[in-house]
Amino acid sequence: MSRIIISCAPRISPYVLQELETLGYRGRTLNKLGVEMEGTMQDAMKLNLHLRCASKVLLEVRSFSATDPDALYAELSSIAWERMIPSNGYLRIESFVKNDTILDTRFANLKAKDAIVDRIQKTKGRRPDSGPSVDRTVLFLHWVENDAGIYINTSGDTIGKHGYRKVPFRAPMMESLAAATLLASRWDKNSHFINPMCGSGTLAIEAALLACHIAPGSFRTNYGFIHLRSYDERLWKKLLNEAKNKVPEDLEFRIIATDRDPRAIEAAKMNAEQAGVKHLIDFKVCDFRDTFIPRSNPGVIFFNPEYGERLGEEKRLEGIYKSIGDFFKQHCKGYTGYIFTGNLDLAKHVGLKAKRRIEFFNAKIDARLLEYEIYSGSKKRI
Ligand SMILES: C[S@@+](CC[C@H](N)C(=O)[O-])C[C@H]1O[C@@H](n2cnc3c(N)ncnc32)[C@H](O)[C@@H]1O
């Protein structure tokens, strides 16, 4: 068993913990950027395949004490890297460093890289290449004061991108963030999911993947662990097979995605096709006010409107946010409404009191998922 650290975007760790529990693992919050657990390389492979909200899965090789770059070099040279990294391979070092002897993180990365490739040169007579590419072997160095740890980044490139979105459209949500907002919502995966202003379709596609238990990692072909000498291809194929879920012909509820821009719907359809769920989503080009809202089995109606980062846009958007509130009140009775926005001033124009205000970040923007209970009549809820 080794220590596994699962990194994620800020404010998403509660949802990663929730996912770990669903997968039968026990995790702990490490800090605002991640959770930790104990596990093996097989567990790391499984996590890469199944986690919807995470960014990277790091498997610890060793933790140690290092006061300065020479100590770091000495410690890393004593690890049998030749057993992990092919001598004709390629290596990238990523790091988080806060040590008084290091003024530039790149120097720590260089020192770590030298220790590893020198060791492989000494034992194998050949040194692997190194550089910035994220698509081969990736190691992560964590070094704060005198505490250091070196990890295999088993993901390589972030698993926050789920690999099906080939056509982004204006301000798309990161797939891992979209998945986290769905887990934060009260959607039961059994009632309608309505997504007006769907843009490139991320929320509707993530909803379909979630409802059909489709592993988000099944669309990707490259991971960091594939480039290790110990890579067990048969095991990976077995995990992929176990994760393969037959996508149903249809659902007992509806997923509806609309946008007034035909290019958005075109992009959303292509992305849904890539994800294998196009047949499960009803797409339509229309203004959000013309979105069809089924009356029976009300579920969730989820908006991610623009939030006006450019000057002068805010006035126009105030009207849009007010119309969303009116649309909730007039047409979405019995549903739970959500608005994901990075502009809390605009949210005030919705004209409904949010029942929950769940904190997120969208990239660096402080954002909220606002939840509205939409009652039928004045008080009673259907
Ligand atoms: C921030 S983007 C949504 C991004 C989406 N969540 C994604 O991940 O791709 C907002 C979308 O709202 C659409 N939109 C703006 N005003 C609209 C309106 N009145 N009716 C319908 N769609 C509208 C835009 O075309 C744009 O695609």
The ligand as an ORCA input file, in Angstrom:
! r2SCAN-3c Opt
* xyz 0 1
  C     -21.609     30.308    -20.421
  S     -22.281     29.578    -21.858
  C     -22.691     27.950    -21.277
  C     -21.502     27.048    -21.260
  C     -21.833     25.589    -20.988
  N     -22.168     25.359    -19.596
  C     -20.686     24.687    -21.419
  O     -20.092     24.012    -20.556
  O     -20.348     24.685    -22.601
  C     -23.831     30.370    -22.011
  C     -24.632     29.941    -23.227
  O     -25.905     30.616    -23.155
  C     -26.380     30.834    -24.480
  N     -27.414     31.886    -24.421
  C     -27.258     33.195    -24.117
  N     -28.448     33.820    -24.118
  C     -29.390     32.888    -24.413
  C     -30.819     32.918    -24.540
  N     -31.496     34.036    -24.391
  N     -31.455     31.754    -24.822
  C     -30.749     30.601    -24.984
  N     -29.406     30.529    -24.895
  C     -28.727     31.650    -24.608
  C     -25.143     31.203    -25.244
  O     -25.326     30.945    -26.632
  C     -24.065     30.299    -24.590
  O     -23.895     29.119    -25.332
*
